[in-house]
Amino acid sequence: MKKTPLYENHLKLGGRMTDFAGWLLPVEYTGIIEEHRQVRSAAGLFDVSHMGEILITGRDAGAFLQELLTNDISNISDGKVIYSPMCLDSGGVVDDLLVYRFSAERYMLVTNASNTDRDFEWIKGHISGDVQAENVSERWAQLAIQGPSSEAILQDAVDVPLSDIRFYRFVPEMKVFGVDAIVSRTGYTGEDGFEIYVPWEMAAKVWDGLLELGRCRGLVPAGLGARDTLRFEAGLPLYGHELSRDITPLEAGLESFVKLGKKSFIGKKALCEQKERGLARKLTGFEITGKGIARSGYEIMDGDRKIGYVTSGTYSPTLGKNLGMAMLDINYCVPGAEFDVIIRNKPVRARTCTLPFYRKKYRK
């Protein structure tokens, strides 16, 4: 089991530790619902040091990434972050990534923890031209401060005006409590916030400093449980649930991040063909109208016919409803369509609703 540099800090704070993608991480401290609501109303601090970082450098780095990713990175400027799936030839998703552009010859890819090694091998296997790939995940710790009070809290710890950083922008060199850091206005909660990359050995200094600084503004440590319910309400995909090697980004509702007009990219042929023939299924949201909570993998039925399966489901602390996301037969992906979710071998009524469940409050 791997441990982040904040493992002992989590134990001291009463974090309930769990195995996540081979890492020991806190699922909660005081309670998932309490931490969730605190992020929505004030701020939460997450340890996401399990995420991977891969550097792509060289004269042909931009052209290589343009071929590797479904999104168009050709016109992004230095200091910009872009989201993109990375696909197989079949159109299935290897991973979904954040791409940080430092310069035309230097990029950083942020990967899902469970996929980092596999992503790195995939990337190395497709390198062409003057391109170097380096897995630097062991160098970096990553903290995420999220919520409406996050800017005010973090501002007192940094040496630049955070209001100047727009959504999906980053500052490559910033001091946080005197520690060299990369800071981006990004997150995975549906709230305004920042992700902070610091050297592995300096993570505890920044973590402790932020908790102390933010206590009077309602900042709390938050675990994986709240991180999942927050991203779920915001309709953000989780790899292995809404995305996988068997689910294309078109099926996952990520059309805006798939630029079929690009000259070429891995998976383009399959995705063009899928779009031309029409989707047979697509990700949609639903609300349980009976009694029960839908969980990942539960079957969805219309009478005796299976029409899909649950990708994620939980109780929504913000909305007070039992909600879910499902990969559903395209004929049922219309507002108000009704069906049964099989919960503990019993059919429970549900109906489709619009994604995202929660209106995102990013600062654009």
N, C-alpha and C positions, 0 to 999 in steps of 0.2 A: 504494500500500500504506500502510495506517495503522500507526502505532507507538504503543504505550502509553508512559507516562512512564518505564517501567522498561526500555526497549529496551537502553540502554547497559549497565545492570546485568546483564541477561541475557547480553550478549556477554562481559562481564568474567568471568562465572561459567562460561563455556564452553557456554552454551546453544546447542543446534542449532535454528536458527530455521526456521519454516515458515509458509506462507500458510494462515490459518484465517479464513474469512469476511471476507477482505480485510484482515486484520490480520497483522502479523509477530509471531509468538509462539513461545516455546520449546517444541518437542515433547519434548525431554529435555535433561538436563545430563550425568549420569553413566550413565544407562540407565533405560529404562522400568520394567523389573522391579525393579531396585534401589530406585528412587524409590517405586514402588508398595508394596513391602514395608516401607519405612521409614515410610510413612504409616500402615500397619496396625499397626506395632509402636511407633512413637514419634510423629513429626509431620512434615508437609510444608507448605511455603509455596507458594502458587500466585498468579500474577498473572492475575486475571480482569477486568482493567480494560476489556476489549473488550465486556463485558456492558453493556446499555443501562439507563438510568434515566429514567422518565417521571413527572413530578409531575401529580397530579390534585387540583385544589383547587376550593373553592366550596361554597355552601350545599347543593347537590344532588349533591355528589361521591359520597356513599355510595349513593344511589339509582341514580345512573348506573352505577356499578361493579356493582351488584347485577343490572342488566339486561345488562351487557356480559359478565360472567363466569358460568361454569357453577356455581361454588361459591357457598356462602351466606356473604356477608360482613356480614349485617345484625346479627349479635350479637357480632362480634369487638370486643375492647376496644383502647384505646390501647396501643401497645407490642407488639402481636401481629402476627405474620407468618402469612399464609395462602397456600397453593398453589392455583392454579386454571388450568385450560385457558380459553382465549378462542376461541370457535367462530364459524364461518360459519353462515349460515342452513341450509346443507346438513348441518351437524353435524361437518364436518371442522374441524381445528384451525388457527387463525391462528397461535397461539403458546401456550406454557405459561409462566406467570408466577409470580413471588412478589409478594405485595401486602403492603406495610408500612403499617399504620395509625398515623399520628401523632396525628390527632384526627378528629372526625366530618367535618371539612371539609378534611382534608389526608391524602393517600395517596401512596405511591411505588410504582410498578410496576417490577419488574426484568425485563428482556426478554432473550431470546437475541440475541447479537450480530448474526447474519445477518438478524434480523427487525426490528431496532429501528426503522428508517425506515418500513418497511411497517406495523408495529404502530401507529406514531404517526399515520400517515395513516388507518388503519382507525379508530382511536379518535376522531380529529378529525371523521371522517365520520359518527359516530354520537352526537356530543355533543348533549345537550338540557338545558334548564334552566340554572341558575346553576352552570356547570362550566367550568373552565379546564384545558387540558392543555399541558404544557411539557416538551419534550425537554431534559433537563439532563445528558445523558450526557457531554458534554465537560467538565463541571465535576468529575466524580467519577472517582476511581480506585478499584478494588476489589481487595482482597487476601483470600485465604482461607487460614487456618491450620487444618489438619485433622489429626486423629489423637489417640490417647489422652493424649499429653503436651501437647496444645495449650492447655488451660486453665492449667496450671502455667507454661507459657512466657509466654503473653500476660498473665497476672496481674501479672507484674513490670513491665509496661509501661503499666498503666492505673490509673485512680484510683477504681475501684469494685470491689466483690467480684463476680467473674464467676460464682461458685457460685449467686448469686441470680438469674441469667438462665436461665430454663428454655428447653427446646427450642422453637424457633419463636417466641421472644420477642426483643425488641431494646431497646437503650438509645439514644435519639435524640441524646443529647449526652454524649460521653465523651472524655476525653483519652487519646490513645495516644502515648507519648513526647512529651506536651505538645501534640499535634496534635488539633484538633477532629475527631471521628469519630462515625459511626453504627456500632454494633457489634451484630450479631445472632448468636444461636446457631443457625446454619443451615449447610448444606454440601451437597456433591454427591459424597460418597465412601463413605457408609455408616458413617463414624466420627464421633465427637463432634468439634466444632470450631466455628469462628467465621468470619463474613464481615465484613470491615472496609471501610467506605466513608470515604475521606479526600479532601480537595481534591486535584485532579490534580497540582498543583505540589508537594505534600507527600508523594507516594507513595514516593519514593526514601528519604526519611528514615525512614519507618515500615518499609519493606522491609529496609533495611540494619540498622536497630535490632533487628528481630525475628530476623534471621539470626544476628546477633552474640549476642543474648540467649539464643537457643535452641540454640546449637551444642553446649553441654555436655549438653543433654537430647536430642540426636539429631535436631534440626530440620534438614531439608535443603530446598533449592529443588526444586520438582517441576514438571514440564511437562505439556503437553496429553496426552501419551501415557499417563502414569500417571493423570491425571484421568479419561480415558476408560475405562481398565481397571478403575479403582476404582468408578466409577458403574455400569459394566456388571455387575460382580459383585454389586452391591447391587440390581440390577434397576431402576435409575432410567432413565427414558426420555430419549432425546436427540432433539431436534426434527430432522426430516429423516430419521429412522430409525424410531423407534417411534411418532412422532407426525408428522402432516403434514396438509395440506389434504385429502388423500384417506383419512386414517385418523381415525376418531372416537375420543374418549376412552373410549367403552365398548369398542371393539375393542382399545384399548391397555391395558385392565384398570384404568382409572382411575375406576370407578363411584363410589367413595367421594368423589370430588371433583366429581361431577355431581349436583346437587340437583334432581331432576326434580319435587320437591314445591314448588319455588319458583313464585310466580305466573307469572313469565315471565322469559326470558332469550334472547339470540340463539342460535338453534340448538335450542331446546327441542322444538319440534314434530318436527323430524327425528330427534332422539335418542329421544323418546318412541315414535315409530313404529318405530325400529330395535329398541328393547327389546321392544315388543309383538310384532313378527313373529319375533324371535329373531335372534341373531347368526349370520352365515354364516362368520365367521372371527374369530380372537382371538389376541392375543399370548400366546405360550407359550415356555417355556425348553426347551432340548434339550442333550444331551451327544453328542458325536461318539464312536461306539464303534469306528469304523474308524480310518484314519490320515488326518489332514489337519485344516486349520483352516478353518472356515466364515467367509466374509466377507459384508459387506452386499451384498444384491442377488442372491446365489446362489439358484438355484431349488431347490425341495424337491419331490421326486417320490415317488409310490407306483406303481411300475411305469411305465406310459406316461402316467400322469395327474399333472399338476402340482397340488399341494395347498397350495402356499404359497411363501414366499420368506424368506430370512434378512434381518433388520433390523440386527442387530449380531452379530459373532462374533469370538472371540479365544481365545488361551490364557489361562487363569486362573492368575495367579501364586500366589494364595492357596490354591487347591484343586488345582493341578497337573493340570488337565483342559482339553481343548478344548471350549468351551461356546459356545452361541449363543442368541439370541432370534429368534423367527420369527413372522410373521403367517401363521397356519396355519388350514386348513379346520377348522371347529369340531368335526367328527367325529373329528379326530385330537388334540384338546386334552384328552386323558385321560392319566393316568400310565402311562408305559411304552410308549406307541404308537411303532411303529418306521416308518422311512422312509429315503429316500436324500437326501442333500444332494449336489448336483452341484458337485464341486470340480475345476477344470481339466478340465472335460468328462468327468469320471469320477464314477460314483455311489459315495458313501461312506456307510456305515450310521450311523444316529443314532437316538436315542430321546428322547422327551419327559421332562422333569424339572421339578420345582417351582421357581418364581420366588418370592423372589430366590435366587440361588445362595449368597449370603453373608448371614448374619444381621446385620442392622444393629445398630450399637452406639451409637446416639444416647443422650444423657443426657436422659431425659424430665423 
